[in-house]
Amino acid sequence: MSVTNMLLFTIACLAVRSALAFCECGYATSISVNGTLTSYVFTDLIESDFVHIQDVASDTDWSRQNYSVTALAARGPYGMQFSLDNIVSNPLPNASTWSGPGTKGADPGVQLQVSGGVPKDGYIVGAQMNSNRQDLRYGTFRALMKLPSVNGTCSSFFWYFNNSQEIDMELLSSEFQPNPNNTYLINLVDQSLASVQRGYAIPGTEYMVADLPFDPADGYHEYRIDFIPGLIIYYADEQVIGTLNGSIPSMPGHMILTHWSNGDPTWSGGPPATEAVLAIAGVRAYFNSSDPERQAQATKRCTDPTASDSICYVPDYYPNNSLFTEYFSNEPNKTNNQTIYGKKSAADHNDTPPILQIVIFIVLTMILFAMIL
């Protein structure tokens, strides 16, 4: 084969690869329904690899929050101030590594900080980020986090529409003391209109306290919410820790990551004596959209759901010696037509009609054979 033909062969190979697309019919995961694993397919995704994002301020998937809540509204002795200054990007120094300290030292990822000490102005300063997409319906929502060991804060991972349609995993650092069976506590909440009418009192709220088989402040662990019709399932490191089914949200919502304290001795405690840091290594969310435009796009790109690569299976995460996580957005042609930060190449936003992609594939395959012969 001549040099020219070799060059044409290489170009054709690359073109064939770019013409191919995967996951066009969605992302599948196994969900534990009454103890039985059932496969669900979701059309859209949000993936945030925070250990490699240099500055979360530029991440178009998330909105950093800057607002205050009075002590009365916060239902505690102190008000809360959510500050941009308390959201700190601390990526790993090397884009190809998955372990070690961040560029600012200590735990890598996005750090949500709660300032320490008694506040002079009556407001404890914390941090919060909301997903920009507000169209999250049924799905699986996962956050890889390391909790603070400093007493007096609440770290939360939410699916949220409003105060009466809210799914929470809340971890209180005051509870990070091992039980006699060497487990740790986590609060699982499904807020409803009834709980709002009762002033958020535990009676009347879909709520349970579950055991974690690990110290949440001792390393990174994945906290997961599966939200499907009629059921909410909570996991820690792929292990089911609780289910709730009393009040299922009927509206689309968004994700919230927050770290706060209002000094309430019955909940967050605090204020913390010293700065407390919640480190978030990443978020993976696979869901169905309530947006008619996104629904139409999903229908358009899924031309053959029986094709072998049309559905991609979401890999589970298990704690290991690194923070390595499989993101579809880190692989070529697995997030076509998705709206995710940092994936702006033509391959990642390929709007070529599927039938045309097939034609291109056939033509280029014929060229490959011609180059070989």
DRENDO-1510 file (C-alpha; in Angstrom, 1 decimal, always signed):
<recs>
REC; n; res; u; v; w
REC; 1; MET; +0.0; +0.0; +0.0 .
REC; 2; SER; +1.4; +3.4; -1.0 .
REC; 3; VAL; +1.9; +6.3; +1.5 .
REC; 4; THR; -1.0; +8.1; -0.2 .
REC; 5; ASN; -3.3; +5.1; +0.2 .
REC; 6; MET; -2.2; +4.6; +3.8 .
REC; 7; LEU; -3.1; +8.2; +4.5 .
REC; 8; LEU; -6.4; +7.8; +2.8 .
REC; 9; PHE; -7.0; +4.6; +4.8 .
REC; 10; THR; -6.3; +6.4; +8.1 .
REC; 11; ILE; -8.6; +9.3; +7.2 .
REC; 12; ALA; -11.3; +6.9; +6.2 .
REC; 13; CYS; -11.0; +5.0; +9.5 .
REC; 14; LEU; -11.3; +8.2; +11.5 .
REC; 15; ALA; -14.3; +9.2; +9.4 .
REC; 16; VAL; -16.0; +5.9; +9.9 .
REC; 17; ARG; -15.5; +6.3; +13.7 .
REC; 18; SER; -16.9; +9.8; +13.7 .
REC; 19; ALA; -19.9; +8.6; +11.7 .
REC; 20; LEU; -20.8; +6.0; +14.3 .
REC; 21; ALA; -22.8; +7.0; +17.3 .
REC; 22; PHE; -23.5; +5.1; +20.5 .
REC; 23; CYS; -26.1; +5.4; +23.3 .
REC; 24; GLU; -28.6; +7.1; +20.9 .
REC; 25; CYS; -31.6; +5.4; +22.6 .
REC; 26; GLY; -30.4; +6.2; +26.1 .
REC; 27; TYR; -28.6; +5.0; +29.2 .
REC; 28; ALA; -29.7; +1.9; +31.1 .
REC; 29; THR; -29.3; +1.1; +34.8 .
REC; 30; SER; -30.5; -1.7; +37.1 .
REC; 31; ILE; -32.8; -0.4; +39.8 .
REC; 32; SER; -33.8; -2.4; +42.8 .
REC; 33; VAL; -37.6; -2.6; +42.9 .
REC; 34; ASN; -38.9; -4.4; +45.9 .
REC; 35; GLY; -35.7; -6.4; +46.0 .
REC; 36; THR; -35.8; -7.3; +42.2 .
REC; 37; LEU; -33.3; -5.7; +39.8 .
REC; 38; THR; -35.2; -4.1; +36.9 .
REC; 39; SER; -33.6; -2.4; +33.9 .
REC; 40; TYR; -34.6; +1.2; +33.2 .
REC; 41; VAL; -33.5; +3.3; +30.3 .
REC; 42; PHE; -33.2; +7.1; +30.5 .
REC; 43; THR; -32.7; +9.5; +27.6 .
REC; 44; ASP; -30.7; +12.4; +29.0 .
REC; 45; LEU; -27.7; +12.8; +31.2 .
REC; 46; ILE; -25.6; +15.3; +33.2 .
REC; 47; GLU; -22.1; +14.2; +34.1 .
REC; 48; SER; -19.7; +16.4; +36.1 .
REC; 49; ASP; -16.2; +15.3; +36.6 .
REC; 50; PHE; -15.3; +17.8; +39.3 .
REC; 51; VAL; -11.8; +16.4; +40.0 .
REC; 52; HIS; -10.8; +17.5; +36.5 .
REC; 53; ILE; -12.9; +20.7; +36.0 .
REC; 54; GLN; -10.5; +23.6; +36.5 .
REC; 55; ASP; -13.1; +26.2; +37.6 .
REC; 56; VAL; -16.7; +25.2; +38.4 .
REC; 57; ALA; -17.7; +28.8; +37.8 .
REC; 58; SER; -17.4; +28.1; +34.1 .
REC; 59; ASP; -19.4; +24.8; +34.3 .
REC; 60; THR; -22.6; +25.5; +32.3 .
REC; 61; ASP; -24.3; +22.5; +34.0 .
REC; 62; TRP; -24.3; +24.2; +37.4 .
REC; 63; SER; -25.2; +27.5; +38.9 .
REC; 64; ARG; -23.4; +28.7; +42.1 .
REC; 65; GLN; -25.8; +30.2; +44.6 .
REC; 66; ASN; -25.4; +33.6; +46.3 .
REC; 67; TYR; -28.3; +34.4; +48.7 .
REC; 68; SER; -29.2; +34.7; +52.4 .
REC; 69; VAL; -31.9; +33.3; +54.6 .
REC; 70; THR; -33.0; +34.9; +57.9 .
REC; 71; ALA; -32.9; +33.0; +61.1 .
REC; 72; LEU; -36.7; +33.0; +61.2 .
REC; 73; ALA; -36.9; +31.6; +57.7 .
REC; 74; ALA; -34.1; +29.1; +58.4 .
REC; 75; ARG; -35.9; +27.9; +61.5 .
REC; 76; GLY; -32.8; +28.1; +63.6 .
REC; 77; PRO; -30.9; +30.5; +66.0 .
REC; 78; TYR; -28.8; +31.7; +63.1 .
REC; 79; GLY; -29.4; +32.8; +59.5 .
REC; 80; MET; -27.7; +31.3; +56.5 .
REC; 81; GLN; -25.6; +33.0; +53.9 .
REC; 82; PHE; -24.7; +31.1; +50.8 .
REC; 83; SER; -21.6; +32.6; +49.3 .
REC; 84; LEU; -19.7; +32.1; +46.0 .
REC; 85; ASP; -16.5; +32.5; +48.1 .
REC; 86; ASN; -17.3; +29.2; +49.9 .
REC; 87; ILE; -17.4; +27.2; +46.6 .
REC; 88; VAL; -13.8; +26.3; +45.8 .
REC; 89; SER; -12.5; +24.3; +42.8 .
REC; 90; ASN; -9.7; +22.0; +43.7 .
REC; 91; PRO; -9.0; +19.8; +40.7 .
REC; 92; LEU; -6.3; +17.2; +40.4 .
REC; 93; PRO; -3.1; +18.6; +39.0 .
REC; 94; ASN; -3.0; +16.1; +36.1 .
REC; 95; ALA; -5.9; +15.5; +33.8 .
REC; 96; SER; -5.0; +11.9; +33.4 .
REC; 97; THR; -4.8; +10.9; +37.1 .
REC; 98; TRP; -7.6; +10.0; +39.5 .
REC; 99; SER; -5.9; +10.1; +42.9 .
REC; 100; GLY; -3.8; +12.4; +45.1 .
REC; 101; PRO; -4.4; +15.9; +46.6 .
REC; 102; GLY; -5.9; +18.7; +44.5 .
REC; 103; THR; -4.0; +21.7; +43.3 .
REC; 104; LYS; -4.9; +23.5; +46.5 .
REC; 105; GLY; -4.0; +20.5; +48.6 .
REC; 106; ALA; -6.3; +18.1; +50.5 .
REC; 107; ASP; -9.4; +16.5; +49.0 .
REC; 108; PRO; -9.9; +17.1; +45.3 .
REC; 109; GLY; -13.1; +18.1; +43.6 .
REC; 110; VAL; -15.5; +21.0; +44.3 .
REC; 111; GLN; -15.3; +22.0; +47.9 .
REC; 112; LEU; -18.5; +23.4; +49.5 .
REC; 113; GLN; -17.3; +25.1; +52.7 .
REC; 114; VAL; -19.1; +26.2; +55.9 .
REC; 115; SER; -17.2; +28.9; +57.7 .
REC; 116; GLY; -16.2; +28.2; +61.3 .
REC; 117; GLY; -16.8; +30.1; +64.5 .
REC; 118; VAL; -19.7; +32.2; +65.8 .
REC; 119; PRO; -20.7; +34.7; +63.2 .
REC; 120; LYS; -20.7; +38.3; +64.2 .
REC; 121; ASP; -23.6; +39.3; +61.9 .
REC; 122; GLY; -25.8; +36.3; +62.9 .
REC; 123; TYR; -25.4; +34.5; +59.5 .
REC; 124; ILE; -23.4; +31.2; +59.1 .
REC; 125; VAL; -21.8; +31.2; +55.7 .
REC; 126; GLY; -22.2; +28.0; +53.6 .
REC; 127; ALA; -22.3; +27.0; +50.0 .
REC; 128; GLN; -24.8; +25.6; +47.4 .
REC; 129; MET; -24.9; +24.7; +43.7 .
REC; 130; ASN; -28.0; +24.0; +41.6 .
REC; 131; SER; -28.1; +22.1; +38.3 .
REC; 132; ASN; -29.1; +24.5; +35.5 .
REC; 133; ARG; -31.5; +22.0; +33.9 .
REC; 134; GLN; -34.9; +22.2; +35.6 .
REC; 135; ASP; -36.5; +19.4; +33.5 .
REC; 136; LEU; -35.3; +16.3; +35.5 .
REC; 137; ARG; -38.1; +13.8; +35.8 .
REC; 138; TYR; -37.6; +10.1; +36.6 .
REC; 139; GLY; -34.0; +9.0; +36.7 .
REC; 140; THR; -31.0; +7.9; +38.7 .
REC; 141; PHE; -29.0; +10.7; +40.4 .
REC; 142; ARG; -25.5; +10.0; +41.9 .
REC; 143; ALA; -23.0; +12.1; +43.8 .
REC; 144; LEU; -19.5; +11.0; +44.8 .
REC; 145; MET; -18.7; +12.9; +48.0 .
REC; 146; LYS; -16.4; +13.0; +51.1 .
REC; 147; LEU; -18.2; +14.5; +54.1 .
REC; 148; PRO; -16.6; +16.8; +56.7 .
REC; 149; SER; -15.5; +15.5; +60.1 .
REC; 150; VAL; -16.1; +18.8; +61.8 .
REC; 151; ASN; -19.2; +18.8; +64.0 .
REC; 152; GLY; -22.1; +21.2; +63.3 .
REC; 153; THR; -23.1; +21.1; +59.6 .
REC; 154; CYS; -25.6; +19.4; +57.2 .
REC; 155; SER; -24.4; +18.1; +53.8 .
REC; 156; SER; -27.2; +17.5; +51.4 .
REC; 157; PHE; -27.8; +16.0; +48.0 .
REC; 158; PHE; -31.3; +16.9; +46.7 .
REC; 159; TRP; -33.7; +16.4; +43.8 .
REC; 160; TYR; -35.9; +19.5; +44.1 .
REC; 161; PHE; -39.0; +21.1; +42.6 .
REC; 162; ASN; -40.2; +23.1; +45.7 .
REC; 163; ASN; -40.5; +22.6; +49.4 .
REC; 164; SER; -43.4; +20.2; +49.0 .
REC; 165; GLN; -41.8; +18.1; +46.2 .
REC; 166; GLU; -38.3; +17.3; +47.3 .
REC; 167; ILE; -36.2; +14.2; +47.7 .
REC; 168; ASP; -33.2; +14.5; +50.1 .
REC; 169; MET; -30.2; +12.6; +51.4 .
REC; 170; GLU; -29.0; +14.6; +54.4 .
REC; 171; LEU; -25.9; +13.9; +56.5 .
REC; 172; LEU; -25.4; +15.6; +59.8 .
REC; 173; SER; -21.8; +15.7; +60.9 .
REC; 174; SER; -23.0; +15.6; +64.5 .
REC; 175; GLU; -24.1; +12.0; +63.8 .
REC; 176; PHE; -20.8; +10.9; +62.5 .
REC; 177; GLN; -20.1; +8.8; +65.5 .
REC; 178; PRO; -20.2; +5.0; +65.1 .
REC; 179; ASN; -23.2; +3.1; +66.4 .
REC; 180; PRO; -22.6; +0.0; +68.5 .
REC; 181; ASN; -22.8; -2.0; +65.2 .
REC; 182; ASN; -20.1; +0.3; +63.7 .
REC; 183; THR; -22.5; +2.0; +61.3 .
REC; 184; TYR; -23.2; +5.7; +60.7 .
REC; 185; LEU; -26.5; +7.5; +60.2 .
REC; 186; ILE; -28.0; +9.2; +57.1 .
REC; 187; ASN; -31.4; +10.9; +56.9 .
REC; 188; LEU; -33.6; +10.1; +53.9 .
REC; 189; VAL; -36.4; +12.5; +53.3 .
REC; 190; ASP; -39.3; +12.9; +50.8 .
REC; 191; GLN; -40.9; +16.3; +51.5 .
REC; 192; SER; -44.6; +16.6; +50.7 .
REC; 193; LEU; -47.3; +19.2; +51.0 .
REC; 194; ALA; -48.3; +17.6; +54.3 .
REC; 195; SER; -44.9; +18.1; +55.8 .
REC; 196; VAL; -44.9; +21.8; +54.8 .
REC; 197; GLN; -48.3; +22.2; +56.4 .
REC; 198; ARG; -46.9; +20.7; +59.6 .
REC; 199; GLY; -44.0; +23.0; +59.7 .
REC; 200; TYR; -41.5; +20.3; +58.4 .
REC; 201; ALA; -42.0; +18.3; +61.6 .
REC; 202; ILE; -40.9; +14.7; +61.3 .
REC; 203; PRO; -44.4; +13.4; +62.0 .
REC; 204; GLY; -46.2; +13.8; +58.7 .
REC; 205; THR; -43.0; +13.7; +56.7 .
REC; 206; GLU; -41.9; +10.8; +54.6 .
REC; 207; TYR; -38.7; +10.2; +56.4 .
REC; 208; MET; -36.4; +7.5; +57.7 .
REC; 209; VAL; -33.0; +7.2; +59.3 .
REC; 210; ALA; -30.7; +4.6; +57.7 .
REC; 211; ASP; -27.4; +3.1; +58.5 .
REC; 212; LEU; -24.3; +3.6; +56.5 .
REC; 213; PRO; -21.8; +0.7; +56.5 .
REC; 214; PHE; -18.9; +3.2; +56.4 .
REC; 215; ASP; -17.6; +6.4; +58.0 .
REC; 216; PRO; -18.8; +9.2; +55.5 .
REC; 217; ALA; -15.9; +11.4; +56.6 .
REC; 218; ASP; -13.3; +8.8; +56.0 .
REC; 219; GLY; -13.3; +8.8; +52.2 .
REC; 220; TYR; -15.3; +9.3; +49.1 .
REC; 221; HIS; -18.5; +7.4; +48.7 .
REC; 222; GLU; -21.4; +7.4; +46.1 .
REC; 223; TYR; -24.8; +8.6; +47.3 .
REC; 224; ARG; -27.6; +7.7; +44.9 .
REC; 225; ILE; -31.3; +8.5; +44.5 .
REC; 226; ASP; -33.4; +6.5; +42.0 .
REC; 227; PHE; -36.7; +8.1; +41.3 .
REC; 228; ILE; -39.2; +6.0; +39.3 .
REC; 229; PRO; -43.0; +6.0; +39.1 .
REC; 230; GLY; -44.4; +5.2; +42.6 .
REC; 231; LEU; -41.0; +4.7; +44.3 .
REC; 232; ILE; -37.9; +6.4; +45.6 .
REC; 233; ILE; -34.8; +4.2; +46.3 .
REC; 234; TYR; -31.8; +5.4; +48.2 .
REC; 235; TYR; -28.3; +3.8; +47.9 .
REC; 236; ALA; -24.9; +4.2; +49.4 .
REC; 237; ASP; -22.0; +2.6; +47.3 .
REC; 238; GLU; -24.6; +0.7; +45.3 .
REC; 239; GLN; -26.2; -0.8; +48.4 .
REC; 240; VAL; -29.9; -0.1; +49.0 .
REC; 241; ILE; -30.3; +1.7; +52.3 .
REC; 242; GLY; -33.9; +2.7; +52.1 .
REC; 243; THR; -37.1; +3.2; +50.1 .
REC; 244; LEU; -40.0; +5.7; +50.3 .
REC; 245; ASN; -43.3; +5.6; +48.4 .
REC; 246; GLY; -45.7; +7.8; +50.3 .
REC; 247; SER; -45.5; +11.1; +48.4 .
REC; 248; ILE; -44.0; +10.9; +44.9 .
REC; 249; PRO; -43.2; +14.2; +43.2 .
REC; 250; SER; -45.4; +15.0; +40.2 .
REC; 251; MET; -43.4; +17.8; +38.7 .
REC; 252; PRO; -39.9; +18.0; +37.1 .
REC; 253; GLY; -37.1; +19.3; +39.2 .
REC; 254; HIS; -33.4; +19.9; +39.5 .
REC; 255; MET; -30.4; +18.7; +41.6 .
REC; 256; ILE; -29.0; +20.6; +44.5 .
REC; 257; LEU; -25.7; +20.2; +46.3 .
REC; 258; THR; -25.5; +22.1; +49.5 .
REC; 259; HIS; -23.5; +22.4; +52.8 .
REC; 260; TRP; -25.0; +24.6; +55.5 .
REC; 261; SER; -25.6; +25.2; +59.2 .
REC; 262; ASN; -28.2; +27.3; +61.1 .
REC; 263; GLY; -27.2; +26.3; +64.6 .
REC; 264; ASP; -30.4; +24.3; +65.1 .
REC; 265; PRO; -29.5; +21.8; +67.9 .
REC; 266; THR; -32.1; +19.3; +66.7 .
REC; 267; TRP; -30.7; +19.1; +63.1 .
REC; 268; SER; -27.5; +20.8; +61.7 .
REC; 269; GLY; -26.1; +21.8; +65.1 .
REC; 270; GLY; -23.3; +24.3; +64.9 .
REC; 271; PRO; -22.0; +26.7; +64.0 .
REC; 272; PRO; -18.9; +24.5; +63.4 .
REC; 273; ALA; -15.9; +25.5; +65.6 .
REC; 274; THR; -13.6; +25.5; +62.5 .
REC; 275; GLU; -14.2; +25.5; +58.7 .
REC; 276; ALA; -15.9; +22.4; +57.5 .
REC; 277; VAL; -15.4; +21.1; +53.9 .
REC; 278; LEU; -17.7; +18.9; +51.8 .
REC; 279; ALA; -15.7; +17.6; +48.9 .
REC; 280; ILE; -17.6; +16.5; +45.8 .
REC; 281; ALA; -15.6; +14.4; +43.2 .
REC; 282; GLY; -18.4; +14.1; +40.7 .
REC; 283; VAL; -22.1; +13.9; +39.8 .
REC; 284; ARG; -23.7; +11.5; +37.3 .
REC; 285; ALA; -27.4; +11.8; +36.5 .
REC; 286; TYR; -29.3; +9.8; +33.9 .
REC; 287; PHE; -33.0; +10.9; +33.5 .
REC; 288; ASN; -36.0; +11.5; +31.3 .
REC; 289; SER; -36.7; +15.1; +30.4 .
REC; 290; SER; -40.0; +16.9; +30.8 .
REC; 291; ASP; -39.0; +19.3; +28.1 .
REC; 292; PRO; -40.9; +18.6; +24.8 .
REC; 293; GLU; -37.9; +19.7; +22.7 .
REC; 294; ARG; -35.6; +17.3; +24.5 .
REC; 295; GLN; -38.2; +14.5; +24.2 .
REC; 296; ALA; -38.4; +15.2; +20.4 .
REC; 297; GLN; -34.6; +15.0; +20.1 .
REC; 298; ALA; -34.6; +11.7; +22.0 .
REC; 299; THR; -37.2; +10.3; +19.6 .
REC; 300; LYS; -35.3; +11.6; +16.6 .
REC; 301; ARG; -32.0; +10.1; +17.4 .
REC; 302; CYS; -33.3; +6.7; +18.5 .
REC; 303; THR; -33.9; +5.0; +15.2 .
REC; 304; ASP; -33.2; +1.4; +16.2 .
REC; 305; PRO; -33.5; +0.6; +19.9 .
REC; 306; THR; -32.6; -3.0; +19.1 .
REC; 307; ALA; -29.1; -2.1; +17.7 .
REC; 308; SER; -26.3; -3.4; +19.9 .
REC; 309; ASP; -24.8; +0.0; +20.8 .
REC; 310; SER; -28.0; +2.0; +20.9 .
REC; 311; ILE; -28.3; +1.7; +24.7 .
REC; 312; CYS; -25.3; +2.1; +27.0 .
REC; 313; TYR; -25.3; +0.6; +30.5 .
REC; 314; VAL; -24.4; +2.9; +33.3 .
REC; 315; PRO; -21.3; +1.5; +35.2 .
REC; 316; ASP; -21.7; +1.2; +38.9 .
REC; 317; TYR; -19.2; +2.8; +41.2 .
REC; 318; TYR; -17.5; +1.0; +44.0 .
REC; 319; PRO; -14.9; +2.6; +46.4 .
REC; 320; ASN; -11.3; +1.9; +45.3 .
REC; 321; ASN; -7.9; +3.3; +45.8 .
REC; 322; SER; -8.6; +6.2; +43.3 .
REC; 323; LEU; -11.5; +8.3; +42.2 .
REC; 324; PHE; -11.7; +6.8; +38.8 .
REC; 325; THR; -15.2; +7.0; +37.5 .
REC; 326; GLU; -16.5; +6.0; +34.0 .
REC; 327; TYR; -18.1; +9.0; +32.3 .
REC; 328; PHE; -19.8; +8.6; +28.9 .
REC; 329; SER; -18.8; +12.2; +28.2 .
REC; 330; ASN; -15.1; +11.2; +28.4 .
REC; 331; GLU; -15.6; +8.7; +25.5 .
REC; 332; PRO; -16.1; +9.5; +21.8 .
REC; 333; ASN; -19.6; +9.6; +20.4 .
REC; 334; LYS; -21.5; +8.5; +23.5 .
REC; 335; THR; -23.1; +11.8; +24.3 .
REC; 336; ASN; -24.3; +12.9; +20.9 .
REC; 337; ASN; -27.1; +15.6; +21.1 .
REC; 338; GLN; -26.6; +15.9; +24.9 .
REC; 339; THR; -26.3; +19.2; +26.7 .
REC; 340; ILE; -23.2; +18.7; +28.9 .
REC; 341; TYR; -20.4; +21.1; +29.9 .
REC; 342; GLY; -17.1; +20.9; +28.1 .
REC; 343; LYS; -18.1; +18.6; +25.3 .
REC; 344; LYS; -18.4; +21.0; +22.4 .
REC; 345; SER; -16.8; +19.0; +19.6 .
REC; 346; ALA; -18.8; +18.2; +16.5 .
REC; 347; ALA; -18.7; +14.5; +17.5 .
REC; 348; ASP; -20.4; +15.3; +20.8 .
REC; 349; HIS; -23.1; +17.5; +19.2 .
REC; 350; ASN; -23.6; +15.5; +16.0 .
REC; 351; ASP; -26.9; +16.5; +14.5 .
REC; 352; THR; -26.4; +14.4; +11.3 .
REC; 353; PRO; -29.6; +12.5; +10.6 .
REC; 354; PRO; -29.2; +8.8; +11.6 .
REC; 355; ILE; -30.1; +7.5; +8.1 .
REC; 356; LEU; -27.4; +9.8; +6.6 .
REC; 357; GLN; -24.9; +8.4; +9.2 .
REC; 358; ILE; -25.7; +4.9; +8.0 .
REC; 359; VAL; -25.2; +5.9; +4.4 .
REC; 360; ILE; -21.9; +7.6; +5.2 .
REC; 361; PHE; -20.8; +4.5; +7.2 .
REC; 362; ILE; -21.5; +2.2; +4.2 .
REC; 363; VAL; -19.7; +4.5; +1.7 .
REC; 364; LEU; -16.7; +4.9; +3.9 .
REC; 365; THR; -16.6; +1.1; +4.6 .
REC; 366; MET; -16.5; +0.6; +0.8 .
REC; 367; ILE; -13.6; +3.0; +0.6 .
REC; 368; LEU; -11.7; +1.1; +3.3 .
REC; 369; PHE; -12.0; -2.1; +1.3 .
REC; 370; ALA; -10.9; -0.3; -1.8 .
REC; 371; MET; -7.8; +0.9; +0.0 .
REC; 372; ILE; -6.9; -2.6; +1.2 .
REC; 373; LEU; -7.3; -4.2; -2.2 .
</recs>
